[in-house]
Amino acid sequence: MLIAIPAEKLHGEFRVAATPETIKKLIKAGHQVKVESKAGQHAAISDAAYTEAGAEIAKDSDALYQGAELVLKVRAPDAHEIAKLPNHSALIALFDIHHYPHLAALSSKHISSYALELVPRITRAQSMDVLSSQANIAGYRAVLLATQYYPRFMPMLMTAAGTVKPARVLILGAGVAGLQAIATAKRLGAIVEVFDVRPATREQVESLGGKFIEVALSDAEKAAAETAGGYAREMSDDYKLRQSALIDSQARLADIIISTAQIPGKAAPVLISAETVEAMKAGSVIIDLAVDSGGNCPLSKADKVVHSNNGVTIVGHGNLASLLAADASALYARNMLTFLSLLQDAEGKYAPHFEDEIIKATLVCHQGSALLGKKTEAAPSRAETVI
């Protein structure tokens, strides 16, 4: 196949869908690879590095897509990009499928499209799990971002001038991002407390040195708390009231809150109310990783830093993985390479295994039809878990 790797056009997206490492493997498998000039510049990959790996550098998107059979992207294309994609080609990307507005445009060009966020949570798909690899980076970066705005030390320090108390970090959600945030905050010497609706996450939290806090659950609520795929599930109104009271009390004690809760296909749950923010300590920091889905705090604003009247800083950054573009791209590209094995035959020709459950879950456009309606319940997004 002739595989095209475009430069990402979305503002603030610094990742790239292939690296010299993965391109060498694609070429070894018999593929031709074109990379748009400067596609990797923000991920510390030069055009020369791609050329050395065996790729052809295309000066612009017109040259890039000429003859392309497969397009690998990080973020799904907008209308302008779709207009340049070859008819009857195939496309793999992160779509944010529940909010993506251009499926009809892709279908009209008979572009077979695969949404990587819909990769099911099964053992053999772990090496294709882009959301986990990117959430891991986001959890790490969230803690470092918090240290930029928090006006004190994270660890306890004993000095001749006196003792500095360690920061108290509250993490809402013990999914992939939350677990990495626990590990990173502990490395920096913070006291870490973690809330998750799923009692089963307690062991993971405590193994990383976090203190697990929870709402008391009845047996029925425990059974309902987690889906078969390991995701947290939206809980009853009565539970939400108890959850809100617990989070409010813990937030008032916290110096830093890292909030990761999202509901696939829906607005993110509000966990940190405006009233809770008003009661928090001056100098406290909230990192809201769910801001692109509406935010876990109603005061969050996408890609903005908000300062409350009482001195709380609320950081809304929905694409933290892009801030570590070099490593994020390396992991994403490896996930993509593994996924590609399901789309080709022994000779390397485009031949999707349509009966494979991973292909079934991720295929959102095929033969001129959008398949979104079949995906909404089958494979929820794992950008983070619901708590």
C-alpha positions as CSV (number, residue, x, y, z in Angstrom):
1,M,0.0,0.0,0.0
2,L,0.9,3.6,-0.4
3,I,0.5,5.1,3.1
4,A,0.2,8.9,3.7
5,I,1.2,10.6,6.9
6,P,-0.1,14.2,7.0
7,A,0.9,17.0,9.2
8,E,-1.8,17.6,11.8
9,K,-3.8,20.8,11.1
10,L,-5.7,21.1,14.4
11,H,-4.5,24.0,16.5
12,G,-2.5,22.7,19.5
13,E,-2.0,19.2,18.1
14,F,1.7,18.5,18.0
15,R,1.7,14.7,17.6
16,V,2.3,12.8,14.4
17,A,0.9,9.4,13.4
18,A,4.2,7.7,12.4
19,T,7.8,7.8,13.5
20,P,11.0,6.7,11.8
21,E,10.8,3.6,13.9
22,T,7.4,2.5,12.6
23,I,8.1,3.7,9.1
24,K,11.1,1.4,8.9
25,K,8.8,-1.5,9.8
26,L,6.1,-0.4,7.3
27,I,8.7,-0.3,4.5
28,K,10.2,-3.6,5.5
29,A,6.6,-5.1,5.2
30,G,6.5,-3.9,1.6
31,H,4.6,-0.6,1.9
32,Q,5.5,2.8,0.4
33,V,5.3,5.7,2.8
34,K,4.9,9.4,2.2
35,V,5.2,12.0,4.9
36,E,4.1,15.6,4.6
37,S,7.0,18.0,5.1
38,K,7.4,19.2,8.7
39,A,4.8,16.7,9.9
40,G,7.0,15.7,12.8
41,Q,8.6,19.0,13.6
42,H,6.8,19.4,16.9
43,A,7.5,15.8,17.9
44,A,11.3,16.4,17.5
45,I,11.3,14.4,14.2
46,S,12.9,16.1,11.2
47,D,12.2,15.5,7.5
48,A,15.7,14.1,7.2
49,A,15.0,11.5,9.9
50,Y,11.9,10.3,7.9
51,T,13.9,10.2,4.7
52,E,16.6,8.2,6.4
53,A,13.9,5.7,7.5
54,G,12.9,5.3,3.9
55,A,9.9,7.6,3.6
56,E,9.3,10.1,0.7
57,I,8.7,13.7,1.8
58,A,5.8,15.4,0.2
59,K,6.0,19.2,0.0
60,D,2.2,19.6,0.5
61,S,-1.0,17.7,1.0
62,D,-1.7,17.6,-2.8
63,A,1.6,15.7,-3.4
64,L,1.0,13.7,-0.2
65,Y,-2.3,12.2,-1.1
66,Q,-1.6,11.5,-4.8
67,G,-2.2,7.7,-5.1
68,A,-2.5,7.2,-1.4
69,E,-4.5,4.1,-0.3
70,L,-4.3,4.5,3.4
71,V,-4.0,7.7,5.5
72,L,-2.7,7.6,9.1
73,K,-3.6,10.6,11.3
74,V,-3.8,11.5,15.0
75,R,-6.9,13.6,14.8
76,A,-9.8,13.1,12.4
77,P,-9.8,15.4,9.4
78,D,-11.9,18.6,9.1
79,A,-14.0,19.4,6.0
80,H,-11.1,21.1,4.3
81,E,-8.8,18.1,4.8
82,I,-11.5,15.6,3.7
83,A,-11.9,17.5,0.4
84,K,-8.2,16.5,-0.4
85,L,-8.4,12.8,0.7
86,P,-8.5,10.3,-2.2
87,N,-11.9,8.7,-2.9
88,H,-12.1,5.0,-1.8
89,S,-9.1,5.3,0.5
90,A,-8.9,4.2,4.1
91,L,-8.4,6.5,7.1
92,I,-7.3,5.7,10.7
93,A,-7.4,8.4,13.4
94,L,-8.9,9.5,16.7
95,F,-12.3,10.8,15.9
96,D,-14.0,11.8,19.2
97,I,-16.7,10.0,17.4
98,H,-19.7,11.1,19.5
99,H,-19.0,14.7,18.5
100,Y,-17.4,14.3,15.1
101,P,-19.5,16.3,12.5
102,H,-18.0,15.0,9.2
103,L,-18.9,11.4,8.8
104,A,-21.3,12.2,6.0
105,A,-18.5,13.9,4.1
106,L,-16.2,10.9,4.5
107,S,-19.0,8.5,3.5
108,S,-19.7,10.6,0.3
109,K,-16.1,9.9,-0.8
110,H,-16.4,6.2,0.2
111,I,-13.5,6.5,2.6
112,S,-13.4,3.6,5.0
113,S,-12.7,5.1,8.4
114,Y,-11.5,3.6,11.6
115,A,-11.9,5.4,15.0
116,L,-9.1,4.2,17.3
117,E,-10.9,5.4,20.4
118,L,-13.4,2.6,19.9
119,V,-10.8,-0.2,20.2
120,P,-12.5,-2.6,22.6
121,R,-11.1,-3.3,26.0
122,I,-9.9,-6.9,25.5
123,T,-6.6,-8.5,26.2
124,R,-5.3,-8.8,22.6
125,A,-6.2,-5.2,21.8
126,Q,-4.0,-3.8,24.6
127,S,-1.1,-3.1,22.2
128,M,-3.5,-1.1,20.0
129,D,-5.0,0.9,22.9
130,V,-4.2,4.5,21.9
131,L,-6.4,6.0,24.6
132,S,-4.5,4.2,27.4
133,S,-1.1,5.1,26.0
134,Q,-2.1,8.8,25.6
135,A,-4.0,8.9,29.0
136,N,-0.9,7.6,30.7
137,I,1.0,10.6,29.3
138,A,-1.8,13.0,30.3
139,G,-1.8,11.8,33.9
140,Y,1.9,12.4,34.2
141,R,1.7,15.8,32.5
142,A,-1.2,16.9,34.6
143,V,0.8,16.6,37.8
144,L,3.7,18.6,36.3
145,L,1.2,21.2,35.0
146,A,-0.2,21.5,38.5
147,T,3.3,22.3,39.9
148,Q,3.5,25.2,37.5
149,Y,0.6,26.9,39.1
150,Y,0.8,25.7,42.7
151,P,2.7,28.4,44.6
152,R,4.3,26.0,47.1
153,F,6.5,22.9,47.2
154,M,5.1,19.5,46.5
155,P,7.2,17.5,49.0
156,M,7.8,18.0,52.7
157,L,11.0,19.9,53.3
158,M,12.9,20.3,56.6
159,T,15.2,23.3,56.4
160,A,17.0,25.7,58.8
161,A,14.2,28.2,58.2
162,G,11.5,25.7,59.2
163,T,9.5,22.8,57.8
164,V,7.4,22.9,54.6
165,K,4.4,20.7,54.7
166,P,3.8,18.3,51.7
167,A,1.0,19.2,49.2
168,R,-2.3,17.2,49.4
169,V,-3.3,16.0,46.0
170,L,-6.9,14.7,45.4
171,I,-7.3,12.6,42.2
172,L,-10.8,12.0,40.9
173,G,-10.8,8.8,38.9
174,A,-8.4,5.8,39.1
175,G,-8.4,5.1,35.4
176,V,-5.2,5.1,33.3
177,A,-4.6,8.9,33.7
178,G,-5.5,8.8,37.4
179,L,-3.2,6.0,38.2
180,Q,-0.2,7.7,36.4
181,A,-1.1,10.9,38.3
182,I,-0.9,9.0,41.6
183,A,2.5,7.6,40.8
184,T,3.9,10.9,39.6
185,A,2.5,12.9,42.6
186,K,3.9,10.4,45.0
187,R,7.3,10.6,43.3
188,L,7.2,14.3,43.9
189,G,6.5,13.8,47.6
190,A,2.8,14.7,47.8
191,I,0.2,13.2,50.0
192,V,-2.2,11.6,47.5
193,E,-5.9,10.8,48.0
194,V,-8.0,9.1,45.3
195,F,-11.7,8.8,44.7
196,D,-13.3,6.3,42.3
197,V,-16.8,4.8,42.3
198,R,-15.4,1.3,41.7
199,P,-14.3,-0.4,44.9
200,A,-12.1,-2.8,42.8
201,T,-9.7,0.1,42.1
202,R,-8.7,0.3,45.7
203,E,-5.9,-2.2,45.4
204,Q,-4.3,-0.4,42.4
205,V,-4.5,2.9,44.2
206,E,-3.0,1.6,47.4
207,S,-0.2,-0.2,45.5
208,L,0.9,3.1,44.2
209,G,0.9,4.7,47.6
210,G,-2.4,6.6,47.4
211,K,-5.1,6.7,50.0
212,F,-8.5,5.4,48.7
213,I,-11.5,7.3,49.7
214,E,-15.0,6.1,48.9
215,V,-18.7,6.6,49.3
216,A,-20.3,3.7,51.3
217,L,-22.0,1.4,48.8
218,S,-24.8,-1.1,49.2
219,D,-24.3,-4.6,47.7
220,A,-26.6,-3.5,44.8
221,E,-24.6,-0.4,44.2
222,K,-21.3,-2.3,44.2
223,A,-22.7,-4.6,41.6
224,A,-23.7,-1.7,39.4
225,A,-20.6,0.4,39.9
226,E,-18.5,-1.3,37.1
227,T,-19.4,-2.5,33.6
228,A,-18.3,-5.8,32.2
229,G,-15.4,-4.0,30.4
230,G,-14.0,-2.6,33.6
231,Y,-15.4,0.9,33.1
232,A,-17.1,2.9,35.8
233,R,-20.8,3.3,35.3
234,E,-23.1,6.3,35.9
235,M,-24.6,5.9,39.3
236,S,-28.0,6.7,41.0
237,D,-29.1,10.2,42.0
238,D,-28.9,9.2,45.7
239,Y,-25.3,8.0,45.2
240,K,-24.4,11.2,43.4
241,L,-25.6,13.3,46.4
242,R,-23.4,11.3,48.8
243,Q,-20.5,11.5,46.3
244,S,-20.9,15.2,46.0
245,A,-20.7,15.6,49.8
246,L,-17.6,13.5,50.0
247,I,-15.8,15.3,47.2
248,D,-16.7,18.7,48.6
249,S,-15.3,17.8,52.0
250,Q,-12.0,16.4,50.5
251,A,-11.6,19.3,48.0
252,R,-11.6,21.8,50.9
253,L,-8.6,20.1,52.3
254,A,-6.8,19.6,49.0
255,D,-4.0,21.8,47.5
256,I,-4.3,20.2,44.1
257,I,-7.1,18.4,42.4
258,I,-6.7,16.4,39.2
259,S,-10.0,15.4,37.7
260,T,-10.3,12.8,35.0
261,A,-14.0,11.7,34.9
262,Q,-15.8,11.3,31.6
263,I,-18.9,9.5,30.3
264,P,-18.7,8.1,26.8
265,G,-20.9,10.1,24.4
266,K,-22.2,12.4,27.2
267,A,-21.2,15.6,29.0
268,A,-18.6,15.0,31.7
269,P,-20.1,14.7,35.2
270,V,-19.9,17.8,37.4
271,L,-17.8,16.7,40.4
272,I,-16.4,20.0,41.6
273,S,-19.2,22.5,42.0
274,A,-18.7,26.3,41.9
275,E,-19.6,26.3,45.6
276,T,-16.9,23.8,46.3
277,V,-14.3,25.9,44.5
278,E,-15.4,28.9,46.6
279,A,-14.7,26.9,49.7
280,M,-11.2,25.7,48.6
281,K,-8.0,27.2,49.9
282,A,-6.3,30.2,48.2
283,G,-3.5,28.9,46.0
284,S,-5.2,25.6,45.3
285,V,-5.1,24.3,41.7
286,I,-7.6,22.2,39.7
287,I,-6.4,20.4,36.6
288,D,-9.6,19.4,34.7
289,L,-8.7,16.7,32.1
290,A,-12.4,16.4,31.1
291,V,-12.7,20.0,29.9
292,D,-13.2,19.0,26.2
293,S,-16.3,17.1,27.3
294,G,-17.8,19.9,29.3
295,G,-15.5,19.6,32.3
296,N,-15.7,18.2,35.8
297,C,-15.9,21.7,37.1
298,P,-18.4,24.2,35.7
299,L,-15.8,27.0,35.9
300,S,-13.3,25.2,33.6
301,K,-12.8,26.6,30.2
302,A,-11.1,24.7,27.3
303,D,-7.5,25.6,26.8
304,K,-7.7,28.5,29.3
305,V,-6.5,29.1,32.9
306,V,-9.3,30.6,35.1
307,H,-8.6,32.3,38.4
308,S,-11.5,32.3,40.9
309,N,-12.2,35.2,43.2
310,N,-10.9,33.3,46.2
311,G,-7.5,32.5,44.6
312,V,-8.1,29.0,43.1
313,T,-6.5,28.3,39.7
314,I,-8.5,26.1,37.3
315,V,-6.6,24.8,34.3
316,G,-8.5,23.4,31.4
317,H,-6.3,21.5,29.0
318,G,-7.9,18.7,27.1
319,N,-4.9,17.5,25.1
320,L,-2.1,17.1,27.6
321,A,-0.5,14.3,25.7
322,S,0.3,16.7,22.9
323,L,2.5,18.7,25.2
324,L,4.8,15.6,25.3
325,A,4.6,15.2,21.6
326,A,7.8,13.2,21.1
327,D,6.9,10.3,23.4
328,A,3.2,10.6,22.7
329,S,3.8,10.2,19.0
330,A,6.2,7.2,19.6
331,L,3.5,5.4,21.6
332,Y,0.7,6.4,19.3
333,A,2.6,5.2,16.2
334,R,3.3,1.8,17.8
335,N,-0.4,1.4,18.6
336,M,-1.2,2.3,15.0
337,L,1.3,-0.1,13.6
338,T,-0.3,-3.0,15.6
339,F,-3.8,-2.0,14.5
340,L,-2.6,-2.0,10.9
341,S,-1.9,-5.8,11.1
342,L,-5.7,-6.3,11.0
343,L,-6.1,-4.3,7.8
344,Q,-3.8,-6.2,5.5
345,D,-3.2,-9.6,4.0
346,A,0.0,-11.6,3.9
347,E,1.2,-9.6,0.9
348,G,0.6,-6.3,2.7
349,K,-2.4,-5.4,0.5
350,Y,-5.4,-3.6,2.1
351,A,-7.7,-6.4,3.2
352,P,-9.5,-5.7,6.4
353,H,-10.6,-8.6,8.6
354,F,-14.2,-7.4,8.8
355,E,-15.3,-10.3,11.0
356,D,-12.6,-9.4,13.6
357,E,-14.3,-7.8,16.7
358,I,-11.7,-5.0,16.8
359,I,-12.5,-4.0,13.2
360,K,-16.2,-4.3,13.9
361,A,-15.9,-2.0,16.8
362,T,-13.7,0.7,15.2
363,L,-15.2,0.9,11.6
364,V,-17.3,4.0,11.5
365,C,-17.6,4.5,7.7
366,H,-17.7,1.8,5.0
367,Q,-18.9,1.6,1.4
368,G,-20.5,5.0,1.5
369,S,-22.4,4.5,4.8
370,A,-21.8,5.9,8.3
371,L,-21.9,3.2,11.0
372,L,-21.9,5.5,14.0
373,G,-25.3,4.3,15.4
374,K,-23.9,0.8,15.9
375,K,-20.9,2.1,17.9
376,T,-22.5,4.2,20.6
377,E,-23.0,1.4,23.0
378,A,-20.6,-1.2,21.7
379,A,-17.2,0.3,22.7
380,P,-17.2,3.3,25.0
381,S,-14.4,5.8,24.9
382,R,-11.6,5.2,27.3
383,A,-10.1,8.7,27.4
384,E,-11.0,8.2,31.1
385,T,-13.5,6.5,33.3
386,V,-16.7,7.7,34.9
387,I,-16.5,8.1,38.6
